[in-house]
Structure formats: structure tokens, C-alpha cells
Amino acid sequence: MKVRNILFYVMLNCLLSVNVFAKEVLRSAVSPEFPNGLHAKYLQFIANKMDMELDIAFMPFARRLKELHNGQIDMLVGMLQESDDVDDIIYLHPSYEKLRQTFYILTQDKNRFVTATDMHKAMVGMTNSAEYYSDLDKNEKYHVITVSTLKQKIELLLKGRIDCFMHHEESTLLLLKKLGLEDKVAVSHYQPNNYEKYYISISKKSALYANKNALEKMLKSAVDNNDFVKIRNEHYHL
């Protein structure tokens, strides 16, 4: 009996120790196309800096955004800030990187669009609920088809259902190489000139909201140290 009691108390102490020292969990999500992609590495970096465990789900952008608004996930990376007034989410400052969306087109047509005027009436593939395409979406000179994934954009282009699509250059080139399509899809001659600032956003319904100041302090230090640039360059072997 004494041995059993000793074992019971040893196990109880172990369980209590685990609970006391358990780390907080950072819940986020990334594209199912890139489960180990750049965004996942950014999130792991943030979790490490904040001494948190990372729990990543895989879902299309539109669902990720919905889950962030609902508070089902705590944080998203790769967000463009349109306004300071958002009901359910907050953008952390400073922005962690500045990128330009790139037009992609069939290689045989890569010189079809030379100026913005050439793009009038073009059928453009975009990502569902991608706020960073808002300026393009509001331009009535374009026709927009929205899909959930980069692969779907490529497939629509190959089938001739769209004239071009927009996506980040590095991730697009990575998938084209994986699919063996580098010779069929190319960067269009015409490109938008604007570079956008990308932000990390957190849900106001998340426990992270109380740590906003600590998160922004960590973020500023990481940006000043070029940590996100180093992660990006290492990921793409630049």
C-alpha cells in the first residue's frame, strides 16, 4: 500500500510539474500548398521568440481570415493593412517585409502586356479574400476570377480561362519548378510598380491581444536585426 501511495504522489507531482511549466500555445494557419513554407517559418520564429508552442493548421486564405476574425486562430502573417479600423483583428507594427505582387502569364504570351493599358479587359486570377489585391479588384478595367490556391491559378492559366494571375514571385517559381512548368509559365513583361508592406495580425479575441506591446517590441527588434530577411533568403537560397 505504501509503495502504491508513493507511486501515486510521484505521478501526481509529475503531472502538476508539466502543467506548471507548460508553454502557451500560438495558434495559426498557413496554406495547405506550403505546409513547411516561408509563412510557417516566420510563425515558428515568432513562437520561439515569445517562448510559445506553435500549433499550425492548413487552410485556404479565405478560411484563415475568417478563423482569425472569429478568434479560432491567434495570428496570421502575410497581411496587408488597409485600415486601422478593423472590428476583430489588429495589425502589429512595424511591418515585417515589403513585397510586390507579380503578374504571371503563359510563356508564349509574356510580352502581351507591356503597359497598364494593355491590361484593360484582361481576365486576372486572384486569391479569395486576398485583401492585398484590393486595388486591382476595384479597377473596373480588369475582370477578376478568384480561387483558393496558387495551383488553381496555374491550372486556369494553362486551360486559357484567365489571361494572367498574380502571386508572390518566389513561391510561384517554387511551385512551378515542383510541377515541372517553368517553361510554360513566365513573369509578364508588364508589372505593377507598387510594393506593399506586409503585417502580422492578431485576433482581438485571442489571449495574445493582452501581449500586444510585447509582440510589437519583439517584432521591432526582429525587423531591426533583419531576421525576417535572413529567414526569407535562407528559405529561397538567395
C-alpha positions as CSV (number, residue, x, y, z in Angstrom):
1,M,0.0,0.0,0.0
2,K,2.8,2.4,0.9
3,V,4.5,1.7,-2.4
4,R,1.3,2.5,-4.3
5,N,0.9,5.7,-2.4
6,I,4.4,6.7,-3.2
7,L,3.9,6.0,-6.8
8,F,0.7,7.9,-6.8
9,Y,2.3,11.0,-5.3
10,V,5.3,10.8,-7.7
11,M,2.9,10.6,-10.7
12,L,0.8,13.5,-9.3
13,N,3.8,15.7,-8.8
14,C,5.0,14.9,-12.4
15,L,1.6,15.9,-13.8
16,L,1.5,19.1,-11.7
17,S,5.0,20.0,-12.9
18,V,4.0,19.5,-16.5
19,N,1.0,21.8,-16.0
20,V,3.0,24.5,-14.2
21,F,5.7,24.6,-16.8
22,A,3.6,24.1,-20.0
23,K,4.1,26.8,-22.6
24,E,1.3,28.9,-24.0
25,V,0.2,27.8,-27.5
26,L,0.3,30.1,-30.5
27,R,-2.5,29.0,-32.9
28,S,-2.1,30.0,-36.6
29,A,-2.6,28.6,-40.1
30,V,-0.9,28.6,-43.4
31,S,-1.7,27.5,-47.0
32,P,-2.0,23.7,-47.4
33,E,0.2,24.2,-50.5
34,F,3.1,25.3,-48.4
35,P,2.9,23.4,-45.1
36,N,6.6,24.0,-44.5
37,G,6.8,27.2,-46.4
38,L,8.0,30.7,-45.6
39,H,5.0,31.7,-43.5
40,A,5.4,28.6,-41.3
41,K,9.0,29.5,-40.7
42,Y,8.0,33.1,-39.8
43,L,5.5,31.8,-37.3
44,Q,8.0,29.3,-35.8
45,F,10.4,32.2,-35.4
46,I,7.8,34.3,-33.6
47,A,6.7,31.4,-31.4
48,N,10.4,30.8,-30.4
49,K,10.9,34.5,-29.6
50,M,7.8,34.6,-27.5
51,D,8.6,31.2,-25.8
52,M,5.4,29.6,-27.0
53,E,4.4,26.3,-28.6
54,L,3.2,26.6,-32.2
55,D,0.1,24.9,-33.5
56,I,-0.3,25.3,-37.2
57,A,-3.4,24.4,-39.2
58,F,-3.6,24.2,-43.0
59,M,-6.4,26.1,-44.8
60,P,-7.0,28.4,-47.8
61,F,-6.6,32.1,-47.2
62,A,-10.3,33.0,-47.0
63,R,-10.9,30.4,-44.3
64,R,-7.7,31.6,-42.4
65,L,-9.0,35.1,-42.4
66,K,-12.4,34.0,-41.2
67,E,-10.9,32.0,-38.4
68,L,-8.8,34.9,-37.3
69,H,-11.8,37.2,-37.1
70,N,-13.6,34.5,-35.1
71,G,-10.7,34.1,-32.7
72,Q,-10.3,30.4,-33.6
73,I,-6.6,31.2,-34.5
74,D,-4.5,33.8,-32.8
75,M,-2.2,35.1,-35.5
76,L,-1.7,35.4,-39.3
77,V,1.3,36.6,-41.3
78,G,1.2,38.0,-44.8
79,M,-1.5,40.6,-44.2
80,L,-1.8,43.9,-45.9
81,Q,-3.2,46.7,-43.7
82,E,-6.0,48.6,-45.5
83,S,-7.3,50.5,-42.4
84,D,-6.6,50.9,-38.7
85,D,-10.3,50.3,-38.0
86,V,-10.9,46.5,-38.1
87,D,-13.5,45.0,-35.8
88,D,-11.9,41.8,-34.8
89,I,-8.2,42.0,-35.6
90,I,-5.3,44.2,-35.0
91,Y,-2.1,44.8,-37.2
92,L,1.2,44.7,-35.4
93,H,3.7,47.4,-36.2
94,P,6.2,47.7,-37.8
95,S,5.5,45.7,-41.0
96,Y,7.9,42.8,-41.3
97,E,8.5,42.9,-45.0
98,K,7.8,44.8,-48.2
99,L,6.9,42.9,-51.4
100,R,5.3,43.3,-54.8
101,Q,2.7,41.0,-56.3
102,T,3.9,39.7,-59.7
103,F,1.8,39.1,-62.8
104,Y,2.3,35.6,-64.4
105,I,1.4,34.7,-67.9
106,L,1.9,31.9,-70.4
107,T,5.5,31.9,-71.6
108,Q,4.3,32.3,-75.3
109,D,2.4,35.4,-74.3
110,K,4.8,37.0,-71.9
111,N,5.1,40.2,-74.0
112,R,1.4,40.5,-74.5
113,F,1.0,43.1,-71.7
114,V,3.6,45.9,-71.9
115,T,1.7,48.8,-70.3
116,A,-1.3,49.2,-67.9
117,T,-3.5,50.0,-70.9
118,D,-2.7,46.6,-72.4
119,M,-4.2,45.0,-69.3
120,H,-7.7,46.5,-69.9
121,K,-10.3,43.8,-70.1
122,A,-7.7,41.2,-69.0
123,M,-9.0,38.2,-67.0
124,V,-6.9,38.1,-63.9
125,G,-6.7,35.2,-61.4
126,M,-6.6,36.2,-57.7
127,T,-6.9,34.6,-54.3
128,N,-10.2,34.5,-52.5
129,S,-10.5,37.3,-49.9
130,A,-6.9,38.4,-50.5
131,E,-7.1,42.0,-49.2
132,Y,-3.7,42.8,-50.8
133,Y,-5.4,42.6,-54.2
134,S,-8.0,45.3,-53.3
135,D,-6.6,48.0,-55.7
136,L,-6.7,45.6,-58.6
137,D,-10.2,44.3,-57.6
138,K,-11.6,47.8,-57.6
139,N,-10.3,48.6,-61.0
140,E,-13.2,48.0,-63.4
141,K,-10.8,47.7,-66.3
142,Y,-9.9,44.2,-65.1
143,H,-12.0,41.1,-64.8
144,V,-11.3,39.0,-61.8
145,I,-11.6,35.3,-61.1
146,T,-10.9,34.3,-57.5
147,V,-9.7,30.9,-56.4
148,S,-8.4,29.3,-53.2
149,T,-4.9,28.2,-54.2
150,L,-1.9,29.1,-56.4
151,K,-2.2,25.7,-58.1
152,Q,-5.7,26.6,-59.2
153,K,-4.4,29.9,-60.7
154,I,-1.8,28.0,-62.7
155,E,-4.4,25.4,-63.9
156,L,-6.8,28.2,-65.0
157,L,-4.0,29.9,-66.9
158,L,-2.9,26.7,-68.7
159,K,-6.6,26.0,-69.6
160,G,-6.9,29.5,-71.1
161,R,-9.6,30.5,-68.7
162,I,-7.6,33.5,-67.4
163,D,-5.1,35.7,-69.2
164,C,-2.7,36.0,-66.2
165,F,-2.6,35.7,-62.4
166,M,-0.9,37.5,-59.5
167,H,1.1,35.9,-56.8
168,H,4.4,36.3,-54.9
169,E,7.3,35.6,-57.2
170,E,9.4,33.3,-55.1
171,S,6.6,31.0,-54.0
172,T,5.2,30.8,-57.6
173,L,8.6,29.9,-59.0
174,L,9.0,27.2,-56.3
175,L,5.6,25.6,-57.2
176,L,6.2,25.9,-61.0
177,K,9.5,24.1,-60.5
178,K,7.8,21.4,-58.4
179,L,5.1,20.9,-61.1
180,G,7.7,21.0,-63.9
181,L,6.0,24.0,-65.6
182,E,8.9,26.6,-65.5
183,D,8.9,26.6,-69.3
184,K,5.2,27.1,-69.7
185,V,4.5,30.0,-67.3
186,A,6.6,33.1,-67.1
187,V,6.7,36.6,-65.5
188,S,4.7,39.0,-67.6
189,H,6.6,42.0,-69.2
190,Y,4.1,44.4,-67.5
191,Q,4.3,44.6,-63.7
192,P,2.6,46.8,-61.1
193,N,5.1,49.3,-59.7
194,N,3.7,49.3,-56.1
195,Y,5.4,47.5,-53.3
196,E,3.2,46.6,-50.3
197,K,4.0,46.4,-46.6
198,Y,3.0,43.2,-45.1
199,Y,2.0,42.8,-41.4
200,I,1.4,40.3,-38.7
201,S,-2.1,40.4,-37.4
202,I,-3.7,39.0,-34.2
203,S,-7.2,38.4,-33.2
204,K,-8.7,40.7,-30.6
205,K,-10.5,37.7,-29.2
206,S,-7.2,35.9,-28.6
207,A,-5.2,35.8,-25.4
208,L,-2.3,37.3,-27.5
209,Y,-4.2,40.6,-27.6
210,A,-3.1,41.3,-24.0
211,N,0.5,40.8,-25.1
212,K,0.3,43.3,-28.0
213,N,3.1,45.6,-26.6
214,A,5.5,42.7,-26.0
215,L,4.8,41.3,-29.5
216,E,5.5,44.7,-31.2
217,K,8.7,45.1,-29.1
218,M,9.8,41.7,-30.3
219,L,8.8,42.5,-33.9
220,K,10.7,45.8,-34.0
221,S,13.8,44.1,-32.7
222,A,13.5,41.3,-35.3
223,V,13.0,43.9,-38.1
224,D,15.9,46.0,-37.0
225,N,18.1,42.8,-37.0
226,N,16.9,41.8,-40.5
227,D,15.7,38.5,-39.0
228,F,12.8,38.1,-41.5
229,V,15.1,39.0,-44.4
230,K,17.5,36.3,-43.3
231,I,14.7,33.7,-43.0
232,R,13.4,34.6,-46.4
233,N,16.9,34.5,-48.1
234,E,17.7,31.2,-46.4
235,H,14.3,29.7,-47.4
236,Y,14.7,30.6,-51.1
237,H,18.5,30.1,-51.1
238,L,19.2,33.7,-52.1
